[in-house]
Amino acid sequence: MVMIIRPGLLAATLLSAACAAPPPPVAATIEANGACDLKVEFASIGTGIDRATLQKVDGLLSGDTGVSTIDRERWGKEGETTLCVETRTEADAARLFEAAKRIFPTTSARPISVETAAGQQFRVPTPARPTP
């Protein structure tokens, strides 16, 4: 039996495949399904992120046996980064949450936050700005 592929059918198939929507970016997927056991976010307000604290957090996470995977999502023009950490247990996420808080500066003009899938949240306080 010989199959004949009609040019119109082939073109329609190729066209529909080409028009398919691309998959969502990783960050959107992470945000939509709450897949991070521990999420650490470094944002910027025109001055870049706190790279020194990011390096400390990287050191904490890279040497910890409770960490399964770390996805690093860069999402801004000034180095903004979100670390999405998959931990072995919920207790590991809670322990790393507390350890990350201890690494953070007491105040920062650069937004830094950490949260767990269980609902723990901490944002580094921003210094009070003088009123004019």
Contacts in CASP RR format, 6 or more apart in sequence:
PFRMAT RR
TARGET T0000
AUTHOR 0000-0000-0000
METHOD contacts of the structure
MODEL  1
MVMIIRPGLLAATLLSAACAAPPPPVAATIEANGACDLKVEFASIGTGID
RATLQKVDGLLSGDTGVSTIDRERWGKEGETTLCVETRTEADAARLFEAA
KRIFPTTSARPISVETAAGQQFRVPTPARPTP
24 32 0 8 1.000
26 71 0 8 1.000
26 73 0 8 1.000
27 73 0 8 1.000
27 75 0 8 1.000
27 82 0 8 1.000
29 35 0 8 1.000
30 36 0 8 1.000
30 39 0 8 1.000
30 71 0 8 1.000
30 73 0 8 1.000
30 82 0 8 1.000
30 84 0 8 1.000
34 117 0 8 1.000
35 84 0 8 1.000
35 86 0 8 1.000
35 117 0 8 1.000
36 84 0 8 1.000
36 85 0 8 1.000
36 86 0 8 1.000
36 115 0 8 1.000
36 117 0 8 1.000
37 85 0 8 1.000
37 86 0 8 1.000
37 87 0 8 1.000
37 90 0 8 1.000
37 92 0 8 1.000
37 93 0 8 1.000
37 116 0 8 1.000
37 117 0 8 1.000
38 83 0 8 1.000
38 84 0 8 1.000
38 85 0 8 1.000
38 87 0 8 1.000
38 93 0 8 1.000
38 96 0 8 1.000
38 97 0 8 1.000
38 100 0 8 1.000
38 114 0 8 1.000
38 115 0 8 1.000
38 116 0 8 1.000
38 117 0 8 1.000
39 82 0 8 1.000
39 83 0 8 1.000
39 84 0 8 1.000
39 85 0 8 1.000
39 114 0 8 1.000
39 115 0 8 1.000
39 116 0 8 1.000
40 57 0 8 1.000
40 82 0 8 1.000
40 83 0 8 1.000
40 85 0 8 1.000
40 100 0 8 1.000
40 112 0 8 1.000
40 113 0 8 1.000
40 114 0 8 1.000
41 81 0 8 1.000
41 82 0 8 1.000
41 83 0 8 1.000
41 111 0 8 1.000
41 112 0 8 1.000
41 113 0 8 1.000
41 114 0 8 1.000
42 49 0 8 1.000
42 50 0 8 1.000
42 53 0 8 1.000
42 54 0 8 1.000
42 79 0 8 1.000
42 80 0 8 1.000
42 81 0 8 1.000
42 82 0 8 1.000
42 110 0 8 1.000
42 111 0 8 1.000
42 112 0 8 1.000
43 49 0 8 1.000
43 80 0 8 1.000
43 110 0 8 1.000
43 111 0 8 1.000
43 112 0 8 1.000
43 113 0 8 1.000
44 76 0 8 1.000
44 78 0 8 1.000
44 79 0 8 1.000
44 80 0 8 1.000
44 110 0 8 1.000
44 111 0 8 1.000
45 109 0 8 1.000
45 110 0 8 1.000
45 111 0 8 1.000
46 78 0 8 1.000
47 78 0 8 1.000
47 109 0 8 1.000
47 110 0 8 1.000
48 78 0 8 1.000
48 79 0 8 1.000
48 80 0 8 1.000
48 110 0 8 1.000
49 78 0 8 1.000
49 79 0 8 1.000
49 80 0 8 1.000
49 81 0 8 1.000
49 110 0 8 1.000
50 105 0 8 1.000
50 108 0 8 1.000
50 110 0 8 1.000
50 112 0 8 1.000
53 103 0 8 1.000
53 104 0 8 1.000
53 105 0 8 1.000
53 108 0 8 1.000
53 112 0 8 1.000
54 81 0 8 1.000
56 103 0 8 1.000
57 83 0 8 1.000
57 100 0 8 1.000
57 103 0 8 1.000
60 96 0 8 1.000
60 99 0 8 1.000
60 100 0 8 1.000
60 103 0 8 1.000
61 67 0 8 1.000
61 70 0 8 1.000
61 83 0 8 1.000
61 85 0 8 1.000
61 96 0 8 1.000
62 70 0 8 1.000
64 92 0 8 1.000
64 96 0 8 1.000
65 88 0 8 1.000
66 87 0 8 1.000
66 88 0 8 1.000
66 89 0 8 1.000
66 92 0 8 1.000
66 96 0 8 1.000
67 85 0 8 1.000
67 86 0 8 1.000
67 87 0 8 1.000
67 88 0 8 1.000
67 92 0 8 1.000
67 96 0 8 1.000
68 86 0 8 1.000
68 87 0 8 1.000
68 88 0 8 1.000
69 85 0 8 1.000
69 86 0 8 1.000
70 83 0 8 1.000
70 84 0 8 1.000
70 85 0 8 1.000
70 86 0 8 1.000
71 83 0 8 1.000
71 84 0 8 1.000
71 85 0 8 1.000
71 86 0 8 1.000
72 81 0 8 1.000
72 82 0 8 1.000
72 83 0 8 1.000
72 84 0 8 1.000
73 81 0 8 1.000
73 82 0 8 1.000
73 83 0 8 1.000
73 84 0 8 1.000
74 80 0 8 1.000
74 81 0 8 1.000
75 81 0 8 1.000
75 82 0 8 1.000
85 93 0 8 1.000
85 96 0 8 1.000
87 93 0 8 1.000
87 96 0 8 1.000
90 116 0 8 1.000
90 117 0 8 1.000
90 118 0 8 1.000
93 116 0 8 1.000
93 117 0 8 1.000
93 118 0 8 1.000
94 116 0 8 1.000
94 118 0 8 1.000
94 120 0 8 1.000
97 114 0 8 1.000
97 115 0 8 1.000
97 116 0 8 1.000
97 120 0 8 1.000
97 122 0 8 1.000
100 114 0 8 1.000
101 114 0 8 1.000
101 122 0 8 1.000
104 112 0 8 1.000
104 114 0 8 1.000
104 122 0 8 1.000
104 124 0 8 1.000
105 112 0 8 1.000
105 124 0 8 1.000
106 124 0 8 1.000
106 125 0 8 1.000
107 124 0 8 1.000
107 125 0 8 1.000
107 126 0 8 1.000
107 127 0 8 1.000
108 124 0 8 1.000
108 125 0 8 1.000
108 126 0 8 1.000
108 127 0 8 1.000
109 126 0 8 1.000
109 127 0 8 1.000
111 123 0 8 1.000
111 124 0 8 1.000
111 126 0 8 1.000
112 123 0 8 1.000
112 124 0 8 1.000
113 121 0 8 1.000
113 122 0 8 1.000
113 123 0 8 1.000
113 124 0 8 1.000
114 121 0 8 1.000
114 122 0 8 1.000
115 121 0 8 1.000
115 122 0 8 1.000
END
